[in-house]
Amino acid sequence: MSGPAPSDQPTFTESDVMACQTMIRRHSAPQAQVTRAKLALLLHAEPTMNNEAAGRQMGKPVKWVRYGRRIWAREGFRLHDRAGRGRKPTVSPPAGGNGGGRGV
């Protein structure tokens, strides 16, 4: 492999590897999580693979591989996104707190 070894080297436990294998076999799994699981399995099999080679093999940009490696090495293993602020609701709940029912 050409290029320097990546500076962030995540390590994966056996339970991490099992979670990845389970995720890629699920029929209704979110594809973003499946792709991350495949990257984790690839890096577990070849920990010194550089980001460019991993990106080519995964069909993803180098920046995506670098980000995954950095998150796993610094914050720990996860396949899901962190909870964000998300979209705000467009309809506000009814005022008055009576549950929205009609008063009789």
ABEGO torsion letter per residue (X at the ends): XBEBBBABBBBBBAAAAAAAAAAAABAABBAAAAAAAAAAAAAAABAABBAAAAAAAAGBBAAAAAAAAAAAAAAEBBABBBBBAEBBBABBBBBGGAGGBBBX
